[in-house]
Amino acid sequence: MIICIASGKGGTGKTTIATNLAVSLNEDVQLLDCDVEEPNAHLFMKPEINHTEKVTTPVPEVDLDKCDFCGKCGEICQFSAITVIGKKVLTFPELCHSCRGCMMVCPTEAISEKGRELGVLESGMSGHVEFVHGRLRVGEAMSPPLIERVKEHIAPEKTSIIDAPPGTSCPVIVTLKHSDFAIMVTEPTPFGLNDLKLAVEAVRILQIPVGIIINRCDVGDDGVTTYAGKENIPILMEVPDDRKVAEAYSRGVMMVEIMPEMKDRFRAVYEKIVELIE
């Protein structure tokens, strides 16, 4: 089963929920951090990394001796990653979406591909939890290919917990796709509610069952609770605004380490998800 932890905005406690849920489960479980632009699950999981690899994406490389400068490659590219100007072919690898369209339409087979580094993928173990994350190269904007590479490590026989990027942009959609259930982590504030609505709409387009966890539930207002009731979205858990949790978070210590009783609550969340899926 694949459970994706998402949020409409950053800072709601998404990684806190993902890491604590993963370590609370007794069965075979893996945690995949797909927030590749700023992964921080490893700060809490402290995994022993035993595998590291560079992740690349194909971009065009032009053999000018074969090229007849017809311009068909530039015509098919919707992102202006390749263009022909006179007897020159200009490529812009950072704009390339690796569709290989330019290669397909080239009549002289002058275009091949080379790899452009996106970042690195690391995997290992944290106790009984298998851990995988990606780290996007500084300055790189194309995160979906790295996210997809991380998701290739999903093991069907395990319970997979995925920590998604915040928001509702392309990286989030790529992360959510093919999940069995989505947990939306939010705060009971007007900003939290606004972004929660956007995230729920995206999940519903993907036809993924969804539930809500309200973090810092004893601040703000009852807008999220009212919305969940109207939309028939189950509230899976409410987490209080506890200073002990905040202090532990600042030290990279998980909630269940200072409040062991929370393990039972996270297991109850998992059992509720199983019921909802069935």
C-alpha positions as CSV (number, residue, x, y, z in Angstrom):
1,M,0.0,0.0,0.0
2,I,1.2,3.5,-0.9
3,I,0.3,6.3,1.5
4,C,1.3,9.8,0.3
5,I,1.7,12.6,2.9
6,A,1.0,15.9,1.3
7,S,0.0,19.5,2.2
8,G,-1.3,22.5,0.4
9,K,1.5,24.7,1.8
10,G,4.9,24.3,3.5
11,G,5.4,24.2,7.2
12,T,2.3,22.3,8.3
13,G,4.2,19.3,9.7
14,K,4.1,17.0,6.7
15,T,7.5,15.5,7.4
16,T,6.7,15.1,11.1
17,I,3.6,13.0,10.2
18,A,5.5,11.0,7.6
19,T,8.4,10.1,9.7
20,N,6.4,9.3,12.9
21,L,3.9,7.2,11.0
22,A,6.7,5.2,9.3
23,V,8.5,4.3,12.6
24,S,5.2,3.5,14.4
25,L,4.3,0.7,12.0
26,N,5.5,-2.8,12.8
27,E,5.2,-4.4,9.4
28,D,7.6,-4.1,6.5
29,V,7.7,-0.3,5.8
30,Q,9.7,2.1,3.7
31,L,9.8,5.9,3.8
32,L,10.5,7.7,0.5
33,D,11.2,11.5,0.8
34,C,10.2,13.0,-2.6
35,D,10.5,16.6,-1.4
36,V,13.7,16.6,-3.3
37,E,14.2,20.3,-3.4
38,E,14.5,20.4,0.4
39,P,14.5,16.9,1.8
40,N,14.7,16.8,5.6
41,A,13.2,13.4,6.6
42,H,16.8,12.1,7.0
43,L,17.3,14.6,9.9
44,F,14.8,12.6,11.9
45,M,15.3,9.1,10.6
46,K,19.1,9.3,10.7
47,P,19.4,6.4,8.2
48,E,22.6,4.5,7.5
49,I,23.1,5.2,3.8
50,N,24.4,2.2,1.9
51,H,23.7,3.3,-1.7
52,T,24.3,6.6,-3.6
53,E,23.9,7.3,-7.3
54,K,23.8,10.3,-9.6
55,V,20.5,10.8,-11.4
56,T,20.6,12.3,-14.9
57,T,18.0,13.2,-17.5
58,P,18.6,12.9,-21.3
59,V,19.1,16.2,-23.2
60,P,19.9,16.6,-26.9
61,E,23.3,16.7,-28.4
62,V,23.6,17.8,-32.1
63,D,26.2,16.5,-34.6
64,L,26.6,19.5,-36.9
65,D,28.3,17.4,-39.5
66,K,25.1,15.5,-40.0
67,C,22.6,18.4,-39.4
68,D,21.0,20.1,-42.5
69,F,19.6,22.9,-40.3
70,C,16.0,22.2,-41.4
71,G,14.7,23.5,-38.0
72,K,12.2,20.7,-37.4
73,C,13.7,20.0,-34.0
74,G,12.9,23.6,-32.9
75,E,9.4,23.4,-34.3
76,I,8.4,20.4,-32.3
77,C,9.9,21.6,-29.0
78,Q,7.2,23.3,-26.9
79,F,9.8,24.5,-24.3
80,S,12.3,26.2,-26.7
81,A,15.0,23.9,-25.5
82,I,16.5,23.7,-29.0
83,T,16.4,26.1,-31.9
84,V,18.1,26.6,-35.3
85,I,19.5,30.0,-36.2
86,G,21.1,30.0,-39.7
87,K,23.8,27.4,-39.6
88,K,23.9,27.1,-35.9
89,V,21.9,24.9,-33.5
90,L,21.4,26.2,-30.0
91,T,20.4,23.9,-27.1
92,F,19.2,25.0,-23.7
93,P,19.4,21.8,-21.5
94,E,17.8,23.5,-18.4
95,L,14.6,23.9,-20.5
96,C,14.5,20.4,-21.9
97,H,11.8,18.0,-20.6
98,S,13.5,15.0,-22.1
99,C,10.6,14.0,-24.4
100,R,13.1,13.0,-27.2
101,G,10.8,14.7,-29.8
102,C,13.6,16.4,-31.5
103,M,15.4,13.1,-32.0
104,M,12.3,11.6,-33.5
105,V,11.7,14.3,-36.1
106,C,15.3,14.8,-37.2
107,P,15.5,13.6,-40.8
108,T,19.3,13.2,-40.8
109,E,19.6,11.5,-37.3
110,A,21.9,14.3,-36.2
111,I,20.5,14.4,-32.7
112,S,21.6,12.0,-30.0
113,E,21.3,12.4,-26.3
114,K,23.6,12.9,-23.3
115,G,22.9,12.9,-19.6
116,R,22.5,16.1,-17.6
117,E,22.9,15.6,-13.8
118,L,19.8,16.4,-11.8
119,G,20.9,15.4,-8.3
120,V,21.6,12.3,-6.3
121,L,19.5,9.4,-4.9
122,E,20.5,7.9,-1.6
123,S,19.0,4.8,0.2
124,G,19.6,2.9,3.3
125,M,18.0,1.7,6.6
126,S,16.8,3.4,9.7
127,G,16.0,0.7,12.2
128,H,13.3,-1.5,10.5
129,V,12.4,1.2,8.0
130,E,13.8,1.3,4.5
131,F,14.8,4.8,3.6
132,V,15.1,6.5,0.2
133,H,15.4,10.1,-0.8
134,G,16.5,12.4,-3.6
135,R,18.5,15.6,-3.3
136,L,18.1,18.0,-6.3
137,R,21.3,19.7,-7.5
138,V,21.6,23.3,-6.4
139,G,20.1,25.6,-9.0
140,E,18.2,22.8,-10.8
141,A,14.5,23.4,-11.5
142,M,13.5,20.1,-13.0
143,S,12.5,17.9,-10.1
144,P,9.9,15.5,-11.5
145,P,12.5,13.1,-13.1
146,L,14.3,12.8,-9.8
147,I,11.0,12.2,-8.0
148,E,10.1,9.5,-10.4
149,R,13.6,7.9,-9.8
150,V,12.9,7.8,-6.1
151,K,9.5,6.3,-6.7
152,E,11.1,3.4,-8.7
153,H,12.2,2.1,-5.3
154,I,8.6,1.5,-4.2
155,A,8.4,-2.1,-3.1
156,P,4.9,-3.6,-3.7
157,E,5.2,-6.0,-0.8
158,K,5.8,-3.2,1.7
159,T,3.8,-0.3,3.1
160,S,5.3,2.7,1.4
161,I,5.1,6.1,3.1
162,I,5.9,9.0,0.7
163,D,6.7,12.5,1.9
164,A,5.5,14.8,-0.9
165,P,6.7,18.3,-1.7
166,P,4.3,21.0,-0.5
167,G,1.8,22.8,-2.7
168,T,-0.1,21.6,-5.8
169,S,2.5,22.0,-8.6
170,C,3.8,19.4,-11.0
171,P,6.3,17.8,-8.5
172,V,3.4,17.2,-6.1
173,I,1.2,15.6,-8.8
174,V,4.1,13.3,-9.9
175,T,4.5,12.3,-6.3
176,L,0.8,11.6,-5.7
177,K,0.2,9.6,-8.8
178,H,-0.5,5.9,-8.2
179,S,-0.9,6.3,-4.5
180,D,-3.6,4.3,-2.7
181,F,-4.3,7.0,-0.1
182,A,-3.4,10.7,0.5
183,I,-3.1,12.2,3.9
184,M,-3.4,16.0,3.8
185,V,-1.6,17.7,6.7
186,T,-2.9,21.1,7.6
187,E,-3.3,23.7,10.3
188,P,-6.6,25.2,11.5
189,T,-6.0,28.7,10.1
190,P,-7.5,30.6,7.1
191,F,-4.2,30.1,5.2
192,G,-4.1,26.4,6.0
193,L,-7.8,26.0,4.9
194,N,-7.3,27.9,1.7
195,D,-4.3,25.7,0.6
196,L,-6.0,22.5,1.9
197,K,-8.9,23.1,-0.5
198,L,-6.5,23.5,-3.4
199,A,-4.7,20.3,-2.5
200,V,-7.9,18.3,-2.0
201,E,-9.1,19.4,-5.5
202,A,-5.9,18.1,-7.0
203,V,-6.2,14.7,-5.2
204,R,-9.8,14.3,-6.3
205,I,-8.8,14.9,-9.9
206,L,-6.4,12.0,-9.5
207,Q,-9.2,10.0,-7.9
208,I,-7.2,9.2,-4.7
209,P,-9.0,8.7,-1.4
210,V,-8.0,11.4,1.1
211,G,-8.0,12.0,4.8
212,I,-6.9,15.0,6.9
213,I,-4.5,15.3,9.9
214,I,-4.8,18.6,11.7
215,N,-1.5,19.7,13.2
216,R,-1.5,22.2,16.1
217,C,-5.2,21.6,16.4
218,D,-5.7,23.8,19.4
219,V,-4.8,27.1,17.7
220,G,-6.7,28.9,15.0
221,D,-10.4,28.3,14.3
222,D,-12.8,25.5,13.3
223,G,-12.8,26.2,9.6
224,V,-10.9,23.0,8.6
225,T,-13.2,20.9,10.7
226,T,-16.3,22.5,9.2
227,Y,-14.9,22.0,5.7
228,A,-14.0,18.4,6.3
229,G,-17.6,17.7,7.5
230,K,-19.1,19.4,4.4
231,E,-16.8,17.5,2.0
232,N,-17.2,14.2,3.8
233,I,-13.4,13.9,4.3
234,P,-12.4,12.0,7.4
235,I,-10.2,13.7,10.0
236,L,-7.7,10.9,10.9
237,M,-6.0,12.6,13.8
238,E,-5.5,15.9,15.6
239,V,-2.1,16.8,16.9
240,P,-1.9,19.4,19.7
241,D,0.4,22.4,19.8
242,D,2.8,21.0,22.4
243,R,6.0,22.8,23.3
244,K,7.7,19.5,23.9
245,V,7.1,18.4,20.3
246,A,8.4,21.7,19.0
247,E,11.6,21.5,21.1
248,A,12.1,17.9,20.0
249,Y,11.6,18.9,16.3
250,S,14.3,21.6,16.6
251,R,16.7,18.9,17.8
252,G,15.8,16.4,15.1
253,V,14.0,14.2,17.6
254,M,10.7,12.5,16.6
255,M,7.4,13.0,18.4
256,V,7.1,9.3,19.3
257,E,10.5,9.3,21.0
258,I,9.3,11.9,23.6
259,M,5.7,10.8,23.6
260,P,5.7,7.0,23.2
261,E,1.9,6.9,23.5
262,M,1.6,8.6,20.1
263,K,2.7,5.4,18.4
264,D,-0.6,3.9,19.2
265,R,-2.4,6.9,17.7
266,F,-0.3,6.7,14.5
267,R,-1.0,2.9,14.2
268,A,-4.7,3.8,14.6
269,V,-4.4,6.2,11.7
270,Y,-2.9,3.4,9.6
271,E,-5.7,1.0,10.5
272,K,-8.3,3.6,9.7
273,I,-6.7,4.1,6.3
274,V,-6.8,0.4,5.6
275,E,-10.6,0.4,6.5
276,L,-11.2,3.4,4.2
277,I,-9.5,1.8,1.3
278,E,-11.3,-1.5,1.7
